[in-house]
Amino acid sequence: MIGFSDYEQIKVKTIQGRYLPPEPVYDFLKSDMNSKALKVVGHSVEHREIYALRMGSGRNKVLLWSQMHGNESTTTKALLDLIQKCQKNKPDWLEDVELLLVPILNPDGARAYTRTNANDIDLNRDAQRLSQPESRVLKDLFDTFKPDYCMNLHDQRTIYGIGTPPRAATLSFLAPAADPGRGFPDSRRKAAGLIGLMAESSSSEIGIGRYDDTFNLDCVGDTFQAAGVPTLLVEAGHYPGDYEREITRFYVYKALCKALEGIVSGPRVLPPLSKYHEIPENTSPFVDVLVKNAQVLLPNLPSGNKLGLQFEEVLQEDAIYFKPKLIHKGALSGVWGHRVLDAEKREDLEQLNGLDFFPGL
């Protein structure tokens, strides 16, 4: 079992927070320990390098990529931690896998902190057209590396939760469908089994959700699954109070290690498909801040109404600021807040005033 104290020994502590442009990542990748295994595999729209790092030489080939969406950095941090673990501790499973890791597929989006690339294209909807250089880089790696498994790594918004009353979905998974019928051929069954294993490893500690599996061949995961390669979608979400996603980062790292252990051990260690289906589907019940007794702030509202505030992530001077935006007002009976403030309480009003524009929490 991977513990947080053990993880702290291998964590790349020089890289933290939500804003993760290419430069510090590339500096880490170019260290002496990595240099021989590192390769420029292509360039972005704005001619930034896209790097891939190859590790291990085992029979199980695994392709992992992160920051396909430039503003989704948590899984990139976890990948760097995984790289450092392989360098420092050389886990047993490393002898039986060959990893090809692309920590930042969309370096222009990472620099600008945007979901899309510099042409304003969502790379995760470009799997068929391959209209963008970054999309073609990933497809070329898929074709030449010929992976046995793929892991598509992302961040998700704070709105997602599971259960009633809801828990924040700190991790979410999906074994993408391979066809419109959404059946479970061998590739998808393997992906679902690995997800069941990943979920079991942390389900007693955090909320874990599952995404809707509507088939869309424009999505990279669906395309690779349809090609017969087990493909997993991993989404890093919210842990209470952790807007920098440093705790979530640990759980992503833990899940990746568990998946690699499962790949090496083979089908005998994978839970049945029912365990995948038992993972609850995500809902979107949360706002970042729920304000009770909103009539104090907006006298035209009926007594007892609420406000729902969602943070917009704003890049300013190489830091991410969380700017609250009003998205709901009214009774809001089905809306929950990661933070709940009462406008009738003076101390809560002071906290609310402090939310105007701030880095972190």
HELIX and SHEET records of a PDB file:
HELIX    1   1 PHE A    4  ILE A   10  1                                   7    
HELIX    2   2 PRO A   22  LEU A   29  1                                   8    
HELIX    3   3 SER A   35  ALA A   37  5                                   3    
HELIX    4   4 THR A   74  LYS A   88  1                                  15    
HELIX    5   5 ASP A   92  ASP A   96  5                                   5    
HELIX    6   6 PRO A  107  ALA A  112  1                                   6    
HELIX    7   7 LEU A  123  ARG A  125  5                                   3    
HELIX    8   8 PRO A  133  PHE A  145  1                                  13    
HELIX    9   9 ASP A  186  SER A  202  1                                  17    
HELIX   10  10 VAL A  220  ALA A  226  1                                   7    
HELIX   11  11 GLU A  246  SER A  265  1                                  20    
HELIX   12  12 PRO A  267  VAL A  269  5                                   3    
HELIX   13  13 LEU A  273  GLU A  278  1                                   6    
HELIX   14  14 ALA A  294  VAL A  296  5                                   3    
HELIX   15  15 ARG A  346  ASN A  353  1                                   8    
SHEET    1   A 8 LEU A  38  HIS A  43  0                                        
SHEET    2   A 8 GLU A  49  MET A  55 -1                                        
SHEET    3   A 8 VAL A  97  VAL A 102 -1                                        
SHEET    4   A 8 ASN A  60  TRP A  65  1                                        
SHEET    5   A 8 TYR A 149  ASP A 155  1                                        
SHEET    6   A 8 THR A 231  ALA A 236  1                                        
SHEET    7   A 8 ARG A 167  LEU A 174 -1                                        
SHEET    8   A 8 GLY A 161  ILE A 162 -1                                        
SHEET    1   B 8 LEU A  38  HIS A  43  0                                        
SHEET    2   B 8 GLU A  49  MET A  55 -1                                        
SHEET    3   B 8 VAL A  97  VAL A 102 -1                                        
SHEET    4   B 8 ASN A  60  TRP A  65  1                                        
SHEET    5   B 8 TYR A 149  ASP A 155  1                                        
SHEET    6   B 8 THR A 231  ALA A 236  1                                        
SHEET    7   B 8 ARG A 167  LEU A 174 -1                                        
SHEET    8   B 8 GLY A 207  ARG A 210  1                                        
SHEET    1   C 5 TRP A 336  ASP A 342  0                                        
SHEET    2   C 5 PHE A 286  LYS A 292  1                                        
SHEET    3   C 5 LYS A 306  GLN A 316 -1                                        
SHEET    4   C 5 ALA A 319  GLY A 330 -1                                        
SHEET    5   C 5 PHE A 358  PRO A 359 -1                                        
END                                                                             
